[in-house]
Structure formats: C-alpha cells, structure tokens
C-alpha cells in the first residue's frame, strides 16, 4: 500500500498550502465511497478528492472531472447542509497514523461561528469519512455501523473515538531503547518488525529503511546493526516529515502503474520511473491510471466472458448438428425398407406380426430380410412411414450441414475477436471489439442515446502503426472492423497484405509505395502478424502474404473475413513481446 502515514504527512503540507483559508463552494459524491470538495482560494478552485474505497482509500487534489449523480446521496446532502460556504481553517494528522482531520469554520442560523470537522480514516476495508461537530459528536459518516455490527458504533449522535487498533508507536517519537526491544523480542524479518511496531510505516518504506542502513541479514541480535536501522529510520523521517525534502516518484511496468512514493525509493530501481513537482500531481496520475487499468481489466473480462459463452454455445450447437448428420446415416436404411416393401407388395398379405419378411433385391444372392412394422398400420402405410423417415432425416442432414457451415463462420469470427482481445492494450481497443459484438448482436447495445453513440464513435482507435527497419510503414488492425478498413479501403492494390495461415488474427499491411519490399521488412511484418494472432508465443507460425489486389471479401460475410490467392508463406517464431519494434504513437 503506497499511501502510508509518511506519504500522508508530506501530502498534508501540500494540502495546507493549497486549501487552508479557502472557501467550500461545491460538494459532490460521485459514488458510494468518494466525496469531492471544491475549495476556492486566491482566485482558483481546487477539487479535493476523499475516497474511502475499501481497496484504494486516498485523499489528494485533482483537476480531473467526474460524472456526478443527478440526485445527490444522503451523505452528500448532509455535507452540503453543514459545510457549503464554510472556511477551511486547518488540516491535522493523528501522529503518523493514516488519519487526517480537516477543520472548518461555518456560521449557524443565528450567525454564530461554529467548528466542524471531516475526519478521514485510511484503513483498508475499514476506511471511512466522518462529519463531526466541535464536540466530536458524529453528524454522519459515509459508512454507518450499528451497535450490533461493531464495538465502535458509527452512527449520528454517537461520540467519535479513534479506532481501537492504534497501539503502534509513533516512529518520530520512539526512543532507541524501545526500538531495540522490538528486535530482541521477535524472530521476524527487520521489515516486518518495523511495520508491526511502528505507525504509518508501509512495507515499501520499511524496505527502504533497511536498504539504506545496508542491512542484509534476516534476523538481528547485534545492537550496532539495530542502531544503523534506527538511524536510517530517523534520518528518512527527518528529511520527509520535518524538512519536507521529497521527490514524488511514480513507478511503472509495461505501461501500468506499480507504485508511488514521496521520495525516489532505492528498492524500486528495476522499474521505470517518473518524477513530479508535487505529491498531488503524482498521486493524481497514479490513481487515474490505476482506475483506468481497473476499468480496462473489468471490461476485458466482461468481453472475454461474452465471447467464451458464445463460443461454448456454438460449439454445443456444432456437436448437435454433427449428431444429426450421424443419425442421417440411417436414412438409406429407411428408404431401402420402403423400396423393398413396395417391390414385394404384390405378393404380400396383411399380417398381425411386427415384421414382414421380403426378398432383398439389393443383395447379390436375393436373400430375404425382415423389416420391422408398426401393427396399427397396413403395409402401404408402413411404406409411407419409412419414406417419411427417410425424407425427414435427409432434410435434417442438409439443414445440419448448412448450420455447420454458418457455425464455423461464427466461430472463426469469435475466435478472431478472442485473439484481438488478448492483444488489447488500451480501452479504445476494447470499445472497438465491444462495438463489433454489438453490431453482430452478441451483446445489447450500450448506446442509450445518440449522444452516447457519438461519444463512442469519437473513441474509435486507430490501427497500430510501426516503421520497419528499412523505413516501410506497417499497419496492424486492432479489431475486425479495422481489418476490413485496412485491407479494403486504406491499402492500395500493390501494398502487401499478411495474415497467419488458418489462425485467427489481425490483418497486417505493408505500405510499399510501389517499391520493392526487402526481406527484413517482410519478416518484421510477419512477426507482427504472428504476435497479433492466436499463435502468440508459438514457434514455426505460417504467415501468408500477397498483394492486396489478390484479397477479396465475399458478400454478406462477417467483419474481418476475406479470401485470397497468389500468396506465399513465410515461417516465423512468434515474439514474446514487440518492445523492439519501432511503434509510432
């Protein structure tokens, strides 16, 4: 958890500078856990985000706007009633705990000055936002807890008390004797000893303390080593908390945020990093990208579920039709029975038996054969019954074969989307895939009105664009609609088209500009075709390539489906990643 008490202490100084003596002019609650306070100061308005989200509790100033509900929740209405127009006069931290108290001065109906507080507790799933009066009586909280639910009830009218779990020592105030006693009474690692006994210390900060103390052993008994850790802790706290010497840093991995901290952590040297002029901007970018990634993952999982469910349904339907074709093999037997009864009818008499024995004119030795009969029908009716069974099975067989052909097309389309989904890196990629699924009626449309539809159209992504080592432009479709666009509209007839052979994946176009394409560019394009396909990370992947003029789209076929001829095949090993390719942003 990057947002520990040390970071909160450094952030508090920025919040005081930006907000104290400002006036609360607007209050919103965009979701069940989050409150936004708009504070006006020195000609500008700052938005303070306070979120008690169980997985991502946080507080910071952000310029980003969110959609707010048309009807404000009850807690938001109570905040507005008590704090609109109030002056923010102070921000305080409880020791080095992750508890922040924001003080407001407001006027009563009689014009008297009143003090009220927002108390924010950042405690994982127990995080909460309180509004209390000057006597610390709870006016309301964003999460209420009754007497039955908790030994510390959180209800209007109840006196606010600190959480009962605050038993750790303040690292700023702890003496060396107390500090040393933590180590002498524990067999845990140095990092765990720090986090277990000191308030406001995260695992990241503890690791940094140990690393800067140059301590590498897991269990400690030497007092000099413990003193090095103690000195390292005090020095870091003095620089960050007392002097305010910070360097807000954001750490990433493959474009996704990993962590942030108030200083540049030596324990994170392996990650790409970005420095910020202040903590607020660093925290804002971290949580913005974190939320984006969360939305991306949730949408991708939803689309994956839709595709998998439809593939499963179609696969079951495919097996059912195969079964019908297997059953249709009996059709010839029924036709034969009908023919033989009819051929022998002149010499047969009606019978009460459940079979009739006739000459089998289809056999070489003209042997006899017993044909089952239904007793309630005469011979002629039994003959008609066998012909009906024959016709029924033949029609079912023909229908099943047509169904299988359609199912195979549907499966190919869905599998191509599945391959594209695996390679999706941005939310726009997912929106395009979602649009395809909507267009083909696999999911209901998400556009409830024209405004939403227009917004969605504006969010359409562009194809991936790479420059080969020989300087040729290579384009890769992100979805089947883009595949069609690239191949049928964007590319010229003498551009080169590539696709994995009989494997769902993206269309790849090399812009030739009527020049001869070197083998190195062909190989690079083939590697991209294999990477953006179901053959990812495979070896000996066949990739077909031909001029665009030899690629055709049959009428009434699914997006991305084409046929081609006059092609050649190149075999490549699909790359693990495409970091070495020159991608145009």
N, C-alpha and C positions, 0 to 999 in steps of 0.2 A: 504494500500500500504506500504510494509515494507521498500522500498528503499526511505527514506526521506532525507532531507538535512543533518541531523545529521549523518546518516549512510554514506552518500556520503563524508562528511568531514573526518570521520575516515578512510574511504577507500582511500581517496586522499593521505593520508600519506603513506599507503602501496604501492600505485601506484608510488609515487615519489621515494620511496626506491628501487622498483623493476625495474623501467623503465627509470628514468631520467639519461641522458648521454648514453643511449642506441642508437643503430642504427636500423632504419627501413629497414629490409631486404626482407620482403614479405608483400603483401596486397591482401586480398581476400574479396569477397562479396557473402557469401553462399545463401542469399535470399534478397528479396527486401528491408528489413529493417535493415540488420545487416552488419557490417564491422568488419573484423578481421585484426589487425595489428600485425605482428611478429617482435618483437624488440629484437635485440641481445645485450647482455650486460654481461661482465665478463665471457665469455665462455659458456653462455647458452642463449637459445632463449625463450622468453615468448610471449604467444599469448594473446593480449588484445582484448576482445570482446566488441564492442559498438553496442547496438541494440536500434533502435527507434521503436520497435514493439509497436503498439498503446495500447495493453493490458498489455505488460510486458517489458517496457523500462528498460535498465540495462547497466551497464559497470562493467567489472571485468576481472581478469586474469584467464584463464582456460587451463588445459593441454589436454582437450578432443579435438578430431579431428572431423571435419565435412566434408561432401562431398561438394565440390565446383563445380559450373557450368563449363562446358568446355569452354564456351565463357563468358568472364567477362562482367558484366553490365557496362554501360557508366560511372556511378559514380565511380566505382572501377578503371576503366581505368584512370580517371582524378586524383584520389588519387595516383595511381602508377606514373603517369607522374610528379606529384608535390612533392611526399614525399619519393619515393624509394631512399634509401641511405641517407635520412635526419637524423639528430641527434635530438633526443627528449630532449629538454632542460628545460622544466618546465610544471607543472600541477597546475592549479589555479581554485578556486571555487568562484563564484559570491556571496559574503556574505555567507549566509547559504541556498541560493537557490539551486535548483536541476539543476544547470548549471555548467558544467565543461569545462575549456579551456585548451587544450593541445598545447604547443608551440614547434615548430620545427625550426631547422636551416638547410637550404639547400643552394646549390650553383646554381647560374644562369648559363646560357650557356656561359657567359663571365667570370665565375669564381667568381663572387661577392657573398658574404654571403647574403641570403635572409631569412626573417622570415615569417613563415606561421602558421596558427592555425587550429586545429579541435575544433569546439565548439559543445558540446553535450548538448542539452536541453531535460531533462527528464520531460515531461509534458503530460503524458497520451496520448490521441489520437493526441495531437499536438506535440509530441516528434519529434526531428529532429537532423540530423547530418550535420554540415556546414563545408566547407573548405573555409577559408578566407585568404587574403593576409595581409601584415603588416599594411595596411591602413584600414583593416576590410572590404574590398570590397569582396563580395561573389564570389568565383570562381565557386562553385557549391554546391548543397545540395542534400541529399538523397531523400528529398521530396520537390518539387518545388511548389510555389504558385504564381499565376499571380496577377496583379493589380486588376482584376475583382473578384478574389476569396478571397482576404484578404486585409485589410487596411495596413498590414505589408507584402508586397510582398517579396517572396523568389525566386530570380532569379539571374543568373550570371550577374555580373556588378553592382548589387544594393548594397548599403552600408548596412552592418549588423547592426541591432539595437536590443537591448534587448526586450523581449516580453513586451507589454504594460500593462500586468496584474500584474507586480511586484510592488504591492503597500503595501505589508505587511511589518511590522517592523522586523529588524534583532533581534532575541531573545538575542543574545550575547550583543548587544549594547543598548537594550531598558532599560529605567530607570524605577524605581518603580512607579513614578507618572504617566508615560504613561501606564504602565502595569495596575495600579489600575483603570485608566479611562476606560479600556476595559470592566471591570466588572460592573462599575457604569452605563454604558450606554447600557447594554444588559441584557435581561432576559433569555438568552440561558444557557445551562449547562456549567460548567467550562471547560470541554474537548473541546466543540465547540468554546468557546471563545478563547482558545489558538490556535486552528487550523485556525480560521477565521482571527486572527490578527497578527500572528507571522509566518515568513517564515521558511520553512524547517521542520515544525513540523507535524508529522503524527498523526493519531488518537491513534496509539499504544503508541507513545512517550508521548502524552498529558495525556493518561490514567495513564501511569507510573508516571508522574509528580504529578498528583492529588493523586494517591495511596500512594506515598512516603511522600506526605505532610499530609497524614491522614485526608483528607477532604472527607466527605461523603454526605454533603448536596448538593442539585441540584442548588439552587440559592444562591448567595453570596452577602452580603452587609457589613459584618464585615471586617474592614481593617486588623485586625490581621490574619484572615483566608487567606485573599488575600496575605498578606506578607508571610505566610507559603508556599503558592503555588509559589510565586515569588522566595523565597529562594531555594525551591526544584528544580525549573527550572534551576536557575543559578548554583546550585551545580552539577546537572547532566551534564549540558553543559560544565562546567569547567573540570569535570572528563573525559568526552568523547572527546570533541573537543580540549581543551587546553592541558590536560595532556596525552591524548591518552590511558586512562585506559579502555580497552574494554575486553569483554569476548564474542566473537561471538557465538551465540546460534541459533540452528535450532530446531523448534517445529514441532511435527508430531501428527497425529491422525490416528490410524488404518493403519499405514504404509505410509500414504500420508502426504506430507509436508503441513504445515498450514501457517507458517511464519518464519521469521528470524529477528535477530536484532544484533546490535553491542554490546549489553550488555544482561545479563540474566534478562528478564522482570518479575517482580513480578506479573504482571497482567495475566501471562500465566502459572501459577503454575499447572493448571489442565492438561497441555499437557506434554507428554513425550518429553524430550529434549536431544540435543547432543551439546557439546561444541567443538569448533575448535581452532586451534592455531592462525589462522588469518582470517580476514574477507573474503579474496578472496576465500579460500577453502570452507568457509561456504556458500557464495553466489553461488559458482560454483555448490555445491551439491544441493542447493535449486532449482536453475533454471534447472539443469539437471533432477531432479526428477519431477519438475513441467512440463517440456516438455514431459517427459516420460508418465506422467499421462494424459496430454492433448492428446498425440498420442493414448494412451490406450483407452480413452473415445471416441475419434473420430472413431477409428477402431471398437470398440464395438457397437457404434451407427450404423455404416455402416452395420456390420454383422447382427445386430438386424433388421435393415430395410430390408435387403435381405431375412432373414428368415420370417419376418412378411408378406412381399409381396408374397412370395411363399406359405405360409400357407393360405393367403387370396385367392390366385388364385386357389389353390387346393380345398379349401372349396367351392368356387363357382362352380368348376367342379364337386364336390361331389353332390351338390344340383341339378345340371343339370342332373346328372345320376339318382338321386332319382326320378326326374320328369319323366324321360324316363321310369323308372320302373312303375310309376303310370299310365302313358299313355298306357303301355303294357297290362294293365288290360282289355282294350277294345279288345285285340286280340281275346279272346274267343268268343266275340260277332260277330266279323267279320267271324270267322271260322263257327260259327253257321249259319250265314246268307248264307254263301256259301253252307253249307251242305243242308239247307232247300230248297234253290232254285234248287239245283241238285236233291234232293229227289222228288220234286214236278214237275220237268221239263217235265215229260211225259204227264202231264195234263194241263200244262200252255201254253198259247198262247202269242206271242209277243204283247206288249202293248205300247201305247204312254204316259201312265201315268208315274209319277215319283216314283211309288212304285208298288209292287206286293203283293197280299195277298195270303198266303200259309198256309197249315196245319203245326202247330208247333209240330213235333214229339217228341220234348224234354219235352213238357208239359204233365202233367198227364191226363188232360181232352181232349187232342188233339185239343185245341183251335186254332184259326187262329192268324196269326201275319203279320203285314205289314212290308215289307222290302224295304228300300229306293233303288231306281235305278237311274243310270245315263241314260238319254233319248237317248244319242248318241251311246249307247252300247246295244247289244241284251242281252238276258237272260244269255247265255253262257259266254259272255264277262264280264257281271256283276258278275257272279260266280267266274271267274278267278280273277277279281279285288279284291273281298273280300278275296280270298285265298292269293293273293299277299300282301294285307294289313296285314293279319294275320302273314304271314312269316316275313314280314318286322319288325313288332312290336316285334315278338318273338326273332328275331336276335338282334334287338336293346336292348331288355331286357337282353339277355345273355351277350352282349358286355358291357352294363352298369354295370352288376353285377361284371364282370371281372375288369372293370375300377375302381369300388368302392373298390374292394379288393386291387388293386395297390395303389389307392389314400390313403387308410387307412395306408398302409405301409409307404408311403411317408410322411404322416402327423405325424406318430409315430416317424419317423427318424428326421424330422424337429423339432418336439416338444422336442425330447431328446437333440438336439443341443441347443434349446432355454433354456432348463433347465441348461445345462452346461455353456452357455453364462452368465446366471445370476450369476453363482458362479465363473466366471473367475476373477482371481486376478492379473495375470501377462500377459504381452504382448505375451509370448510364448503360453499361453492358447488360446489366440485369433488366433495366427498363425496356431495352430493345427486345430481349428474349421474352419478357412478360407480354410485350405488345404482340409478338408472334403467336404466343399461346392464346391470347385474347382473340386475335384475328381468326384463328382456326378453331375457336370455341372450346378450347380445353379448360379455360377459366373464364369467369364472368368479367366483363369489362370493368376496369377500375375508374374510368372517367365518368363521373356522375353528372357532369355538365360540360358545356362547350369550353368554359374557362379552364377546367382541369385538362381537357383533351389538348387544348392549345399549349398548356404548360408542358404536357408530356411530349408533344411534338418538338418543342424547343429544347427538350433534354436529350434528344436523339444524339447518340455518339457518332463519331467519325471512325472510319476503318483505321486499324493500326498502320502506321507508316514507318518504313525502315529505309535506310540507304545502304546499299551493298558496298562491299569493299572496293568494287570497281566504279562506284558512283551512280548505280542504277536505282531508281525508286522501286520499292517493293511494297505492295499494299495487301493487307490481310483483313478479311471480313470478320467482324465481331459476332455476327448473327446471320441467319439465313436471308433476311431482307437485305442486309449489306452485301451478302454473297451475290444475290441477284443483281443488285445495283452495280457492284464492281465489274461483274462479268458481262452483263447485258447492256449497260448504259455508259459506265465510266471508261472501260477499256476499249482501245481501238483494235481493229481486226488483226494487226500484226504484233500486238502485245502477247506475252506468254502467260498462259493460264496453267496453274498447278493444283493438284489435289491428291490426297492419299488414295491409293488404289483400293476400292471396295471397303473403305474405312470412313466413317462419318468424320467430318472436319470442315475447316474453313476453306474458302476459295482464296487462292493467292495469285496476285497479278504482278508481273514484272513489266514496267513501262519501258519498252525498247526504244522509242523514238526513232524507229526504223534503223536501229543499229544492231550489229551482231552482239549477242549476249555471251560474255565469257563463261567458261565452265564454273569458275568460282562463284559467280552470281547465281547460276542455276543451282549449285549445291546449297548456297545460303538460303535461297527461296524454298528449296525442298526441305531443308531443316526446319524452317518456319512452318511449312505445311504439315510436317510430322508433329511438331510441338503443339500446334493449334488443332489437334485431332484426338480421336480416341486412342491413338497409338502412342500417346505420350510416354516418354522414358523407355520405349521399346527399341530393340535392335533390328536391323535389316528391314526397315519400313519402306515398302514400294510407293513411290510418288510418281504419278503420271503427269506429263506436261505436253502441251501442244499450243499452237497459235489459237487465239481467241476466236478466230473465224471458223474453227472446227468445233466450237462448243455451241450446242443448241439447247433450248428449253422447250420440251413438249408442252402443248397447250393443256391447261387445267391441271397442272402439277403443283405440288407443294413448293413453298419458297425454298430456294437453295438447290432444288433438284434440276440436274442438267444431264445431257448425254453428249459424248464427244468421240471423235475418231482421229486418225492420223497422229496418234500420240506415241511418245517414247516414255520409258520408265527409268527412273534413277533410284537407286537403293541407298538409304541413309540410316544412320543411328540417331533416333530422336534425342535432342539435347535435354539435359536436366533442367536448364534454365536458358533464358535468352539475354542474360546480363551483358554479354559481349557483343550483342548486335547493336548497331547504330540506329537507335529509335528516335524518330522525330516527335517531339512533344506536341 
